[in-house]
Amino acid sequence: MITVRIGGNEFPLDDVLEDPGRYARHLERAKTVQGFAECECSTRRPRPKLVIRRHRDIFLLARWPEQAHHHAAGCPFNRQALAKSGASDNLDPFRMKDGHHDIRLDASLSVSAHTPAKTVQRLPKGQSTKPQRRSAGLLAFLEYAWEQAGLNVWPGTGSRGWNACWSQLTTELAECRINGKPADGLLHVMQRWDPSRRTEILAEFEAWQGRLTSTPAGNPRGIVIGEIESHGTTQFGGKFVLRQSTQRFFMAADLYARLQVSFGGALSGIGKAEQRCVAVLLVERSKSGYLTVVDAAAMLANRQFLPCDSSYEVAMADYLVGLQRAFRKPLRHIGRAAVHPDFVLTDVAPEAVIEVLGMTGNADYDARLAQKQAFYRANGVPVIEWRPQDQQITCVRLPRPSAA
């Protein structure tokens, strides 16, 4: 179990991330007196510092700038470094600028009253040969946010609910810019409902919605991240209901149909005790005041909100969590990676790859698998393979943790 030192006291890190309001007095005092908290994920000294950041009426922990590499591999404050800066990297949709995330999305964040509405923002075609910065879709953005918030990492012990996701996403993206605009006011991560903070939570969401009010110049849009509790058809299309709110998010019939095709695997996790469906919604307010979805993406996860690409991967993630193994889930928005393993065990040296072979027999899948296997062999990467159709998961042979 990873602990965090706040002032002169130590507390379980996952407890502080999941219920920061419970530790508000300790966090406020440490912020005033010491100026930071300390993570106990590593035996190295000095301990990695953590920022104590005030958010509305509570205090949240955030990683200390430029110290992500000081945290242990299984710590949620350890981060996969972004590519080193350079001319080519400046064209990436995800980059760091002045220590903060600078994100370029393939989406219009406002619609002019004088031009037809477009969901997707396309760069104008011209004769200039100057390279243009690439843009990313909503799913890539959701995966990037999840990874940079450390939510694709499991330390081996503890627990994680939605409040920890909210806490880590909120602090990680607090000062980022999306399409040149500050995320504050543009991006809203839904909070877990807490009756004791009813007034604050409702006021924050109402204030955020208020920024989407139409003006003579046009309609501003916003981005919402939350967990989908249910979805269904309406008289005019479809709707999403997020678990953290009773708010309905409506959409046109053609968009609802497209989302069911594109993200059917993620949506299939709704209502299942062992699965979660996380979504990012691009929304605007209708003339009637409803929140209307103009684009969206969804991601399947297990009950600890670890991203998964299939129900078989959910089973493997749950199995590793049950065995108290430390691991991470590489996410596919990083196109430069030679291969994208399903999981990576981080409690062994060297780290070992886990591949969940759930689609063997499909020609394209088998071809990609052969390429990955060749890469692992050529680079001496230890690999564990699980074929769900032929093998019980309990029969998968895992290397013992290095510390055991």
N, C-alpha and C positions, 0 to 999 in steps of 0.2 A: 504493500500500500504506500502510495506517495503522499507525503505530508507537506504542509506549507507552514512556515514560521511567520506569524503575524505578531509583531511586537515581541513579547516574551513567551508567547503561547504557540503550540503546534496543533494543527487541525488536519484531518483528512482532506486532501486537495479536492477530491470529487464532491465532498460535502459542501465545500465553500463555493465551488462552481455551480452546484445544483441549487443551493439555497443561500445566495449571497446576503439576502436580507437578514438572515439569522445571525450573521457575523458582522453586521453593519457597525456596531459599536467598536469592535476590535479593529476593523479595517479603517474606520475614520480616525481612530487614535493613532494607529501606525502611520497613516498618511501624514498626519500632523506632526508627530514626534520624530519618526524615523525617515519617513518619506518613501518607503517601499516595503514590500514583503519579500520573503526568501523561499525559494523552492528547494525541497529536500529530495529531489529525484536522483541526485548524484552525490557520491561521497567526496567529490572534489571540493576544495575550499579556495577562494570564498564561494559561498553558495550562490547559484544564479539568482539575480534580483528579479522581482516582478513589480510592474507598475500597479499602483492602486488608483483606479480611475473612477471618478464620480460620474454616475449616470442617473440623471434626474434625482430621485430620492434615495438611491442605494449606491453601493460601491462595488466595483468589479475588478478582478485581477486580469492583467494583460501582460504579454511578454515584454521584457525590457529590450529597447532597440539594440540591434546588433549583437544580441546575446542568445539567439535561438540555438546556436551550436553548442552552447554550454550545458544545455539540458540533455538528460539521458534519452536514448532512442525511443523509449516507450512513453515519454512524458508528453502530455498534450501541448506543452509550450515549445517542444522541439519542432522545427519547421524544415521542410525540404526547401533548400535555397533556390531562389530564382536564378535564371541564367545570368552569367556575368554580363555587366553592361558593355555595350559595344554598338557599332553602327547597325548591325543586323538585328540586335536585340531591341533597339528602339522601335522596330516595326512590329514587335509582338503585341497582341491584344492585352496581355497581362505583363506589367512591368512595375518596377519600383521607381518612384520619383520623389526626391527629397525625403526618403524614409517612409513613404506612404504608397499604398497601392494606387496605380493609375490604370484604369480598365477601359477598354474600348469595346462596346457592344454593337452588334449588327441590329440595332433597333432604334427607332425614333423615340426620344424621351419627351417630346412635345409635338403637338400637331397644330400647325398654323391655321388660323381661320380663313386664310386667303388661298390655301392650296389643298388639294384632295388629301385625305388622311392615308398614311402609309404605315403599316406595322414595321416594315424593315427599312432601315436606312441604307441606301446604296450610295457609294461614292460616285460623284459625277465623272463621266467619261470625257477625257480631253486628250490633247496632244502631248501633255507633259510626260517626260520620261522619269520624273522624280518618283522613287518608290513610295507607295502609299502604305500607311500603317494598317496592318490586318485587324479585322474585327472578329469577335467571337459570339456564338449563339448563347441562349439562356442556359442550356444544359452545361456547356463548358464553364460558364460563369458560376453556376451552382457548385460544380465539382471543384473549381478553383477556390471558391470561398470555403468550402468544406475542408479542403486540404490545408489552406493557409491558417484556418482556425484550429488545426490539429485534430479535427473530428474524424479523420481517416486512420487515426492511430489508437491502438488499445494497449495500455500499460501492463496488462496481465491481471490486475486486481481492480476492485472498486466497482462503481456503477455509473451509469450516465442516463439521464433523462433529458427531456426537451429543454428544461431550464438551463442545463449546462451548455447545450447547443446555442441557445439564445445568448448566454453570457459570453461565450467564446467568439461567436460571430459578431456580436455587437462591438466588442472591444477591438477585434481584428480589423473590422471595416469602418471603424468610427470616423477616421479622417481620410478615407479613400476618395478618389474622384472617378466618376463614371461618365464617359463621353464628355469630359471636361467640366462636369458639374459636381459640386460637393455631394457626397452620399447623404449627409445630414439633411433630412427633408425629402430626399428622393427615395431612399431605401428604408423599408420598415421590416424588421424581423419580429414576428409575432412572439409575444411573451406567453409563457404558461399561465393559465388563469389562476390567480391567487386571491381568494375573497378578502384577505386582509389588506390587499393593495388594489382593491377594486377601483377606487377613485383615481389613483395614479395611472393605472393601466388603461382605463377607458379614456381618460383625458389625453394621454399620449397618442392613442390611436385616432381620437377625434381631431386632434391638432394636425396629425399627419394627413388625414383625409381632407382637412380644410385647405391644404396646400394644392389639392387637385381641382379646386374650383375653377371653372372656366373664366377666362378673361376675354376682352375684345380682341386680343392678339391671338388667342387660340386655347387649346386644351393641354394642360400639363399632364404628364403621366408619372406613375410611381411604380416601384418594384417591391413586391412582398415575398418574403420567405416564410414558409410555415409547413406544418404537417397536414395533409389532407385526411379528413375524417370520413367524408363521403362525397359522392358525385352522382349526378343523375340528369335526366332530361327535364326541360321546362317547356312551357308553351312556345317559346321563341328560340330555344336552343338547348343549352346545358348550364350546369352550375357546379361549383366546387364549394364545399364547406370545410373550413379549417378547424382542426381539433381545438385550437387555442381561442376560438371565438365563435359566436353564433352568426357572424357576418356571412352573407351569401355573396359569392363572386360569380356573376353571370357572364355568359359568352354566347356568341352566335353558333348556330347549328353546325356550320361547316368547320369552324375551329374546334368545336367539341368532338366532332367525328375524327378530325385529323389527330388530335391529341390522344384519342383512344387507340389509334393505330400506331402512332409514333412511340407512345409510352405505356403500351398495354401491360408490359411486364411489371413496371413500377406500380401502376394503378391496381394490378391484381393483388398487391399486398395489403390493400385497404381492408380493414375488418378482420385481419388475421392476427392472432395474439403475438406471433413470433416475427411479424414483419411490420415495417413502417413505409409510408410513402411521403417523401419530402418534395415540395414543389416550390418553384419560383414563378411568380405571376407578374406580368407586365399589365398594369391596369390603368384605367381612366374613369372619371365619373361621367355617367350619362346625364342627360338633361333632367331626368327624374331623380337624380341623386344616387343612383345605384353604382356600385363598383363593377365595372365591366372589364373582363379579361380580353386583351387584344393579342396576347401571345403567352405561352407558358412552357415549362419543361418540368419533368418529374423524375425522381431518382428513388430506386428501391433501397431499403436499408433494413438491418435487423433491429431488434428491440433496443439495442444500445446506440442506434443511429449510425452504425458503421455501414458505409455504402456497399452495396452488392449488385451484381449484374444478373442474378438469377436466384430462384428459390434454392438451388443446390449450393450456391455461394452463401446464402443465408444460413443453411445447415452447417456449412464449414465454419463460418464466423462464430455461430453459437457453440459449436464443438470446441473451438480454440478458447473461447471465453470461459466455457465450463472447465477446461483444463488449466485455466489461469496462465495461458501463454501470452506473451507480448508479441504483437504483430502490427502490420500496417496494410492498408489497402491502396495500392497505387491507382491513381485516377487517370483517365485516358485523355484529358485535355492537353497533356504534355506530349505534343506530337514528335518532339525530338528524341524521345526515348527509343532505343533500339527494339525493346520488347516491353510489354505491359503485363507483368505477372498478375495472377489473381490475388494472391496474398504473399507477404514476405514475413517470415518469422524473424523477429529482431532479438530474441533472447538466446540466440546461438551464434557462435563465431566459427566460420563466416556465416552471414545471414543466409537462410535457406528459402527458396521459392516454393510456394504451393500452387499447383495448377489443378483446377476443378474441371475435369474433362466431361462436361455434360452434353456435348453435341457431337461426339465422335460418330462417324458415318456420313456426316455432311461434308461434301468435297471441299468447299471453301474453308470450312472450319479445320478440317484435317490438314490442308495445305498450310494454313497459318500456324497450326500446332507444330508441324514439322519444322518450320522456320524457327520457331521459338526453341524447340528442343535442340536444334543445331547450334543456335546461339549459346544456350546454356552449356552444351558440351565444349564448345570452342573456348569459352571463358571460365570454365571450371566452376560453374555455379551449381551448388547442391539443389536438387529438385525433388519434391515429393509430389506424386500424382495420385489423384483420386478419381476413379471412374464410377460415378454413382449408380449406373445401371448394373454394374457387375460386382460391386464391393460395398459392404457395410462400412459406414464411416468410422466405426470403432476399430476396424481392422487396419486403418491407415497408420503406418509406422512413422512416427515423428521423432526427430533427434531430441535427446534430453537437453533441457536448458543448460547453458554453459555454467550457470551459478550453482546447479544442482550437484 
